[in-house]
Amino acid sequence: MCARFVIKTPAAEIASEFKVQDILFDLKTSFNVAPTQNIAAVINDEVNKLISCRWGLIPPWAKDMSFASRMINARAETVAEKPSFKKPFKTSRCLIVADGFFEWHKINDKKIPVYISMKDGKSFGFAGLYSHWKPPGGESICTCTIITTEPNELLAPIHNRMPAIVRPDQREIWLDHEISDEKELLPLLGSYDSDLMEAYEVSTAVNSPKNNSAENIKPVV
């Protein structure tokens, strides 16, 4: 699964990398992004827009927000079939912007946090889905989920899942809401090239969402 990640690239650089024309919220650095927080998502609405979405997808038919904590991830193998994800998979796909993410490597009785990022230091986009949910008597909010897939060679010894990362040359296809063919979309959700990524152990401080500093991504010496 993917339950924590990092976003530290300035909005202007993200706009350049993801061909964003409209930045619709004030992006803030976070070294410990956790579920239910507002996160940065790129959507295509005539043009690419960087919007704020609450992490934890809530289907439009849900009566309350209790769904969110159970819907932070969607499995690539079933995303086109599950009732909560089937419609947004066809019409409301997004890219969740990140600079790296954390997984916990279980060794005996210990869970060791590991930070994974790109070797070139660039930000990247998790394959995501978004949906708008309106609470009774309230205003509509954007909610989202991150799709996970089989791990690559780098991640396999650490965890049995990894977030699906959309390659830069496939982002336009993923964001195109006029494309809904599973045969064209599902192949984009494979494991990312492990040769382009790096991983190293970090401090257990990241275990608590309250700890949010650059110390979270420093290698353990």
N, C-alpha and C positions, 0 to 999 in steps of 0.2 A: 504494500500500500504506500501511499504518499501522505504523510500527516504533518510534515514541517518543511518549510523551505525558506530561502533567502531572496530578498530583492534589494539591490543596492545601486543599480545602474540608474542614472538620472533620466527623467522623463524625456528630455530632448534626445538623448542617445537611443532610448527605446523607440522613439518616433522614427528615427532614421533607420534603425535596424529592422523594424516591422512595418515600415512604409505607412506610418500612422499620420493622418492629416488633421485629426481633431483630438486634443487631449482634454478630457471632460472632468478631470478631478485632480486634486493635489496629491501626487504620489510621494509617499514617505518611505525612507529607508527602513528596512526591518531585517534583523539577523535571526529572527525566530518567528516566522509567520505561522500561525496556528489556525485550526478550523474555527469557523464562525466569525473570523475577522474579515474585514473588507480587503480584497486583493485586486491586483491590476489584471484586467482582461482586455484583449484586443478582439473586437468584433468588426464585421463588415456590414455597414448600414449605408449603402451607396458609396461611402468611402470608409477606410479603416479608422476606427475610433478606439481610443484608450479609455476604458470606463472602469468604474468601481463596482465590484460584485462581491456579495457575501459568500464566503466559502462554506458550502453545504447546501446542495440543491434542494429546493422545496418545490414539489410539483404544484401547478396551479390549483389542483383540486384538494390540496391538503388543507385541513382545518386549522392547524397551528404550526409553530416552528419546530416541533419535536422531531420532524423528519430530518432536519438539517444535519444533526450530529451523526446520522446513519448514512448520509449521502455525500460524504466528502470525496469518495472515489467511486468510479464505475469501471467494471472489468471490460477490456476490449473484446473479449470472447463473447460477451452477452449484451453489450451496450445497445445493439440494434434490435434486441428482443424484449428487454425488460420494460414493463409498462411506464416506469418513471423516466426512462431515458430514451425510449423509442422515438418519440416525437422530436425532442430537441436534437437528437442525433441527425435527423433529417433536415431540420430547419434552423437550429440555433447553436451552431458550433462556435467555439472561441479558442483563443490561445491565452493561457495563463502565463504571464511573464515571470521568469525566475532567473537568478544567477547561480543557484545551486540548491541542493536539497539534502535532507538528512535521512538516513536509514539506521536501524539499530541491529548490530550483529550480535546474535546470541551465542555466547561461548560458556558452556556449562550453565551456571546459574546467573551469569552476568550478561547485561545488554550494553554493548559498547557502541556509542554514537559514532557514525561515520559521515563525513561530508563529501558529497559528490558534485562535481562541477565540470565545465568544459576546460580543456587544456589551454585554449586560447583566451580564456577569461571573459568571453562574450556571454551576454544574456541569451536565453533560449525560451521556447514556448512549449509548455505542456499542452497536449491535446485536451480541450475542455468542452463542456456543454454548459449553457446558461438557460435560465428560465425566469420569468417574472411572476412573482407571487404577491398577492394583495391580502394582508390581514384584515379581518372584519373591522370595518370602520377606519382603516388606515390607508396609507399610501403604498403604491406598488414598489417592491424592492427587487433588485436583480440578485439572483442566487446562482451558484455554479458548482460544478464538480470537476475533478481531475480524473482522466482516464488512466488506468494502469494496464500493464502488459507483462509478458514474460521477461525475465531479466536477461541482460546481455552477459558476456563473459566476465566483465568487471564486477557486475552486481550479483551474479549467481552465488558466489561464496558468502555474500553478505545478507541477502534477502531473496525470497522467492518471487517477489514482484518488483517492478520499477514503474515510474510514471512514463506514459507514452509521450515522447518528445517528437514534435513534427519538424522534419528537416526544413531548412530555410527555403529550398526550392519547391517545397510542397505546401507551404503556408497558404498561398493564394487559393489552392484547390480546397484546403480544409475550411477556409473562411467563406467560400462561395456558397451562399445559402440556396442557390439555384441547383446545386449538385446534391443529389440525395441517393444516388445509387450505391448500395453497400459494396459492390464489387470495386468501385472506385475509391471509396473512403476507408474501408477496413484495412487495406494494405498500408495505409499511412500510419497505422498504429503498432507497427512492429518495434522490436528492440532497437534502440539507437546504437550506432557504431561505437563499440567500447574503446577503440583506438583514439577516439576524439575526446575521451573523458578521463578524469582522474578521481581518485578517492583516497581519503586518509582519515585516521582516527582523530576525534576532537573531544573536548572536555564534556563531562557529564552535566555541566551547567546548562546545556541546551535542553536537558530533560524537562526543565520548567519554562513555560512560556513567559514567565516574569523576567527571565534573564534574556535581555535583548541588546547585545553589543557585539562588536567585531571580534571579541574574545571567543565567541561561539564557533568561529570558522578557522581559528588558529590550530595548526597541527599539534598533537600531543607529542612532546619530545621525550 
